Amino acid sequence: MKREKRYHGVVVPMVTPLRENGSIDTEAVERIVENFARNQVSPLIMGTTGEGNSVSTEQGVAMIAAAKKAGGDRVTIYSGLAGNCVSEQLEAARRFIAAGADVIAATLPSYYALTPEQMYQYYISLADALTVPLMLYNITITTHMSIPLDIIERLSEHPNIVGLKDSENNVPRLEEALKLFAERDDFSYFCGCAANSAVALKNGADGIVPSVGNFLPEAYQQLYLAGIAGDEEKANEVQQKTIEIGKVNTEGLTLGESLAGLKVIMKLCGLCEEYMLPPLTRLPEEKAEEIRQAIKSYLC
């Protein structure tokens, strides 16, 4: 059985529930987080699955406060931090922390291509300024940059940088990262590419960050528990099931469309509505109905 670090487990990149007027549906936030808490998983609010780059600071504060109200001490609230103006990011982080965020997970500013040293300095400046722990968030599909492992290793020595959420679909990189961090008590590795969850846990990952967990948190909690217990057969079995389920709202769709498809499933489960934040939009009804019909065999 793997020894659990301070930051560990299943952290679901939560969708952003909206009302028709674009405001945060706080009642839906509470329903979703209550479902997470019952299954012993925590939310990552305003991650990529949560349309993080489109959420205003005011909306983020409302969502974090509602999540804190619902989850209390049963969950750790991870708050995404994205943007290109660092001073605005710092102000947003301050407000997110005041609303109840326990950890800030920050992606790289992505308008300019950054050198490795610029990446390092960006995260050091955040870590020095924040009053809660900072998690590094590497996601090449949106930032179009990869934080080098040697830079992450340097950053990991900062006392306020507690881990890495790595969403890069790169198994050799994952294995190399875990050689560096699996045995570190002070630094956690979270696999953000859900399809690699089982292999990550086999190699010593501390947590997984699956979007399918929005409506099936219990499945990923089973996968996590099997993984840390060394039950590879069970972990791989659940992994394959969740990969198939995940195809329902991703296959043949862009990333943005897949997020809209996820909300179609969430509505079917009674968790939230299908509204999206601009520039993303809801799926055409024909495609939404296709997803509804396809997912029913997994949910019923």
C-alpha positions in Angstrom: 0.0 0.0 0.0 1.4 3.4 -1.0 1.9 5.9 1.8 -0.4 8.8 1.3 1.1 12.3 1.2 -0.7 15.4 2.4 -2.0 16.0 -1.2 -3.3 12.8 -2.7 -6.3 11.0 -4.1 -8.9 11.7 -6.8 -9.3 15.4 -7.7 -12.0 16.0 -10.2 -11.7 18.9 -12.7 -15.2 20.1 -12.0 -17.4 21.6 -14.7 -18.6 25.2 -14.2 -22.4 25.0 -13.6 -24.3 27.9 -15.1 -27.7 29.4 -15.2 -29.1 30.6 -18.5 -28.1 34.2 -17.8 -24.4 33.1 -17.4 -24.3 33.4 -13.6 -22.9 30.6 -11.5 -25.6 28.0 -10.5 -24.5 27.7 -6.9 -27.1 25.1 -6.1 -25.7 22.9 -8.8 -22.2 23.5 -7.4 -23.4 22.3 -4.1 -25.0 19.1 -5.6 -21.8 18.3 -7.5 -19.5 18.8 -4.5 -21.8 16.9 -2.2 -21.5 14.0 -4.6 -17.8 14.3 -4.6 -17.6 14.4 -0.8 -19.7 11.3 -0.5 -17.2 9.5 -2.7 -14.1 10.9 -1.0 -12.9 12.9 -3.9 -12.1 16.7 -4.1 -12.8 19.4 -6.8 -10.4 21.3 -9.0 -12.5 24.4 -9.7 -11.7 26.4 -12.9 -9.5 23.9 -14.4 -9.6 23.2 -18.2 -12.8 21.1 -17.8 -14.2 24.0 -15.8 -13.7 26.5 -18.7 -11.2 28.2 -16.4 -9.9 30.7 -18.9 -13.5 32.0 -19.4 -14.5 32.3 -15.7 -14.4 35.8 -14.3 -13.0 36.4 -10.8 -16.5 37.1 -9.5 -17.8 33.9 -10.9 -14.8 32.0 -9.4 -15.4 33.5 -6.0 -19.1 32.4 -6.1 -18.2 28.9 -7.2 -15.5 28.4 -4.5 -17.7 29.7 -1.8 -20.5 27.4 -2.8 -18.1 24.4 -3.0 -16.7 25.3 0.5 -20.3 25.5 1.9 -21.1 22.1 0.5 -17.8 20.3 1.1 -16.6 21.8 4.3 -13.6 19.9 5.7 -14.5 16.8 3.8 -12.8 18.0 0.6 -9.7 19.9 -0.4 -10.6 22.7 -2.7 -8.1 23.2 -5.5 -8.6 26.4 -7.5 -7.3 26.8 -11.0 -5.5 30.0 -11.9 -5.1 31.0 -15.5 -4.5 34.2 -17.5 -1.8 36.3 -19.1 -1.7 39.3 -16.7 0.2 38.2 -13.6 -1.0 41.1 -11.4 -4.6 40.3 -12.2 -3.9 36.6 -11.4 -2.5 37.5 -8.0 -5.5 39.6 -7.2 -7.8 36.8 -8.3 -5.9 34.2 -6.3 -6.2 36.4 -3.2 -9.9 36.5 -3.6 -10.2 32.8 -4.3 -8.2 32.1 -1.1 -10.5 34.3 0.9 -13.5 32.4 -0.5 -12.2 29.1 0.6 -9.6 27.7 -1.8 -7.1 25.5 -0.1 -4.6 25.1 -3.0 -4.0 27.2 -6.1 -3.2 25.2 -9.3 -1.7 27.6 -11.9 -1.1 27.1 -15.6 1.5 29.0 -17.5 0.5 32.3 -19.1 0.3 31.3 -22.7 0.2 34.3 -25.0 4.0 34.4 -25.3 6.2 31.3 -25.7 8.2 31.3 -22.4 11.8 30.1 -21.9 12.4 27.5 -19.2 13.9 30.3 -16.9 10.8 32.5 -17.5 8.6 29.5 -16.4 10.7 29.1 -13.3 10.5 32.8 -12.4 6.8 32.9 -13.0 6.1 30.1 -10.5 8.6 31.3 -8.0 6.9 34.7 -7.9 3.5 33.1 -7.4 4.8 30.8 -4.7 6.3 33.7 -2.8 3.1 35.7 -3.0 0.5 33.1 -2.2 -0.8 32.5 1.4 -1.8 28.9 0.5 0.2 26.1 -1.2 0.8 26.3 -5.0 0.5 23.4 -7.4 2.2 23.5 -10.8 -0.2 22.7 -13.7 1.3 21.5 -16.9 -1.2 21.2 -19.8 0.4 21.3 -23.3 -2.9 21.0 -25.2 -4.0 24.5 -24.1 -0.7 26.4 -23.3 1.3 24.8 -26.1 4.3 24.6 -23.8 5.7 21.9 -21.6 7.3 22.6 -18.3 10.7 20.8 -18.4 11.2 18.2 -15.6 14.4 19.8 -14.5 12.6 23.1 -14.0 9.9 21.3 -12.0 12.5 19.6 -9.9 14.1 23.1 -9.1 10.6 24.5 -8.3 9.8 21.5 -6.1 12.4 22.7 -3.6 10.3 25.9 -2.8 8.5 25.3 0.5 5.2 26.6 -0.9 5.2 24.5 -4.0 3.6 21.2 -3.1 3.0 19.3 -6.3 2.4 18.9 -10.0 -0.7 18.2 -12.0 0.7 17.0 -15.3 -1.9 16.7 -18.1 0.7 16.0 -20.8 -0.1 12.7 -22.5 3.4 11.4 -22.5 4.0 8.1 -20.6 7.9 8.2 -20.8 7.7 11.7 -19.2 5.3 10.4 -16.6 7.6 7.6 -15.7 10.7 9.9 -15.5 8.8 12.4 -13.3 7.8 9.6 -10.9 11.4 8.5 -10.6 12.0 12.0 -9.3 9.0 12.6 -7.1 7.3 9.3 -6.1 9.4 9.0 -2.9 9.3 12.7 -2.1 7.2 13.3 1.0 7.0 17.0 0.3 5.9 17.0 -3.3 2.9 15.2 -4.9 2.4 14.1 -8.5 -1.1 14.1 -9.9 -1.8 12.5 -13.3 -4.0 14.8 -15.3 -4.3 12.6 -18.4 -7.1 10.3 -17.2 -6.4 7.5 -19.7 -3.0 7.1 -18.0 -4.4 6.9 -14.4 -3.6 3.2 -13.8 -0.1 3.3 -15.2 0.6 6.5 -13.2 -0.6 4.9 -9.9 1.5 1.8 -10.7 4.6 4.0 -10.9 3.9 5.8 -7.7 1.6 8.8 -8.5 -0.2 10.4 -5.6 -3.4 11.3 -7.3 -5.4 11.4 -10.5 -7.5 14.1 -12.1 -10.3 12.7 -14.3 -13.0 14.6 -16.0 -15.3 11.6 -16.1 -15.3 11.8 -12.3 -17.8 14.7 -12.7 -20.6 12.2 -13.0 -18.8 8.9 -12.0 -16.6 9.9 -9.0 -17.1 6.4 -7.4 -15.4 4.7 -10.4 -12.3 6.7 -10.2 -12.2 6.3 -6.4 -12.2 2.6 -7.0 -9.4 2.9 -9.6 -7.3 5.0 -7.2 -7.8 2.6 -4.2 -6.9 -0.4 -6.4 -3.9 1.5 -7.8 -2.4 2.4 -4.4 -3.1 -1.1 -3.1 -1.1 -2.6 -6.0 -4.2 -4.4 -7.4 -3.2 -3.8 -11.1 -5.9 -6.1 -12.5 -8.7 -4.2 -10.8 -7.1 -0.8 -11.6 -6.7 -1.7 -15.3 -10.3 -3.1 -15.4 -11.8 0.2 -14.1 -9.4 2.2 -16.3 -10.6 0.5 -19.5 -14.3 1.0 -18.5 -13.7 4.7 -17.9 -11.8 5.1 -21.1 -14.8 3.7 -23.0 -17.2 6.0 -21.1 -15.0 9.0 -21.8 -15.2 8.4 -25.5 -18.9 9.2 -25.4 -18.3 13.0 -25.1 -14.9 13.3 -26.7 -14.6 11.1 -29.8 -14.7 13.3 -32.9 -15.1 16.5 -31.0 -12.8 19.4 -30.2 -11.8 20.0 -26.6 -14.4 22.7 -26.2 -17.1 20.6 -27.8 -16.2 17.7 -25.5 -16.8 20.0 -22.4 -20.2 20.9 -23.8 -20.8 17.1 -24.2 -19.8 16.5 -20.6 -22.5 19.0 -19.5 -25.1 17.1 -21.6 -24.3 14.0 -19.4 -24.2 16.1 -16.2 -27.7 17.3 -17.0 -28.9 13.8 -17.7 -27.6 12.9 -14.2 -29.5 15.8 -12.6 -26.3 17.6 -11.7 -26.3 20.8 -13.8 -27.6 22.5 -16.9 -25.9 22.5 -20.4 -25.1 26.2 -20.6 -21.5 27.2 -21.6 -19.4 30.3 -21.1 -18.5 32.2 -24.3 -16.7 31.6 -26.6 -17.8 28.0 -26.1 -21.4 27.1 -27.0 -23.8 24.2 -26.4 -23.8 21.3 -28.8 -26.3 21.1 -31.6 -29.4 19.2 -30.3 -28.8 16.3 -32.7 -25.3 15.7 -31.3 -26.5 16.2 -27.7 -29.2 13.6 -28.2 -26.6 11.2 -29.6 -24.5 11.6 -26.5 -27.6 11.1 -24.2 -28.5 7.8 -26.0 -24.9 6.6 -25.9 -24.3 7.2 -22.2 -27.5 5.6 -21.0 -26.0 2.1 -21.3 -23.3 3.1 -18.8 -25.5 5.0 -16.4 -28.4 2.5 -16.1 
